[in-house]
Amino acid sequence: MFFQEKGYLEVETPFRIPAPAPEAQIDAIPSDGWFLQTSPELCMKRLLAAGYPRIFQICRCWRAGERGSRHLSEFTMLEWYRAEADYRDLMDETEEMVRAAAGIDSITYRGEKIDLSLPWERVTVRDAFLRHTDTTAEAALAAGTFDEVMVEAIEPRLGIGRPTFIYDYPASCSALARLNAEDPSVAERFELYLGGLEIANAFSELIDPIEQRARFVAEAAQRASDGKQGYPMPEKFLAALADMPEAAGIALGLDRLVMVLLDAGSIDDVVAFTTEEL
Amino acid sequence: MYTAADLRKGLKITIDNEPYIITHFDFAKPGKGQALYRTKMKNMITGSTLDRTYRSGETFEPANLEDRVMQYLYKEDDHYCFMDNTTFEQIHISEDAMGDAKNYLIDNLQVDVLLFREKAIGVDVPNFVNLRVVQTDPWVKGDTSGSDSKPATVETGYVLRVPPFIEEGELITIDTRTGEYSTRVKG
């Protein structure tokens, strides 16, 4: 309803694809020579390139080896893409969408109140490091501890009291995002957190096919040096990128949003069957 | 060999040559970042705890623990002697490794002995054991002190609180998980 009123077209794209985006840290599950999608991103961007300016999709995605209290290997993603928009426009739209889904101005998650009224907190990755740690994003990246610091020191403090957008990620953490024109050391990417839980990831889309290919080559090299499975280069996606308009896109973990809205401590509580129950 | 992806609650691994059991486990993966395996572990010998975060690809040696049913024979100095019920092999276990189990050892009691690399690191006694009271003060009728329990010593030397009506020579059931009096054994 929310999306229809805003002129978004609901789309369906295949779950089983020949070439997932070669991201260093996201592993696809092989399926009869192809792969189960880790996100509908590449096909949806091809639809943008084909001339559909506002599209959304709710679908299953699969990621190998991801299982924990906030992860299921098979989960439900809500993705939407909007032409002629950037990541800041999507922050505004995400606020509207989550507020519409909640239907109330204040929720309680794990005993902590989260006030959903506007404005929501917006903090850069750089400032979040300064505020919550005694290191910097650059130093943590250089030391190879960026993810640990995020998980242990920063994430638990995001989205407490009110939702937090954390934005402007280091360029190296954003394989498909456009770099910030004024500060190319960061990418125009944000994550939304509620109650310490990562809900969504979004960015201003990179639409330069040459730059995108170079990033994929670098990510694929990282995968190879980590001993991970290689994927075929998504050539049809790269070819379509030349026709893609300026756009922004967001991937929102629907199970996680339901967890927060229903005050569920584990993702197991919001699905009928977990992997272990099959 | 286990990898980080095998980690889960209850798994037993070896770190610095000592067995650990994972008491808390969670998988974390910050947006687009690498997989992190967060654990809390308990040292199965000392009971000390450890918080560790691992990454994919790290490997662990399993802690191969063996559970054997044994029978208590006797105490010698600060060692306790047990016999394996199937092989009749006898082993000695130090007082330290016995923990609270030493409070409940009567001749021929069957226990579960946990071994790590052939060395006993723990003894599990049954949840309930019956022990005879060897010393306790008599119940004074009309005692108005209001006390609803009194100390009693059982045949193993263990001292616990029992209800006032328990007399010397009586058999009582003790809950070994709490070390507390459970009930009087009639007859």
Boltz contact constraints between the chains, C-beta under 6 A:
constraints:
  - contact:
      token1: [A, 25]
      token2: [B, 33]
      max_distance: 6.0
  - contact:
      token1: [A, 25]
      token2: [B, 34]
      max_distance: 6.0
  - contact:
      token1: [A, 65]
      token2: [B, 5]
      max_distance: 6.0
  - contact:
      token1: [A, 67]
      token2: [B, 27]
      max_distance: 6.0
  - contact:
      token1: [A, 68]
      token2: [B, 26]
      max_distance: 6.0
  - contact:
      token1: [A, 68]
      token2: [B, 27]
      max_distance: 6.0
  - contact:
      token1: [A, 69]
      token2: [B, 26]
      max_distance: 6.0
  - contact:
      token1: [A, 71]
      token2: [B, 27]
      max_distance: 6.0
  - contact:
      token1: [A, 147]
      token2: [B, 30]
      max_distance: 6.0
  - contact:
      token1: [A, 147]
      token2: [B, 33]
      max_distance: 6.0
  - contact:
      token1: [A, 147]
      token2: [B, 34]
      max_distance: 6.0
  - contact:
      token1: [A, 150]
      token2: [B, 30]
      max_distance: 6.0
  - contact:
      token1: [A, 151]
      token2: [B, 28]
      max_distance: 6.0
  - contact:
      token1: [A, 151]
      token2: [B, 30]
      max_distance: 6.0
  - contact:
      token1: [A, 151]
      token2: [B, 36]
      max_distance: 6.0
  - contact:
      token1: [A, 173]
      token2: [B, 32]
      max_distance: 6.0
  - contact:
      token1: [A, 191]
      token2: [B, 31]
      max_distance: 6.0
  - contact:
      token1: [A, 198]
      token2: [B, 31]
      max_distance: 6.0
  - contact:
      token1: [A, 201]
      token2: [B, 31]
      max_distance: 6.0
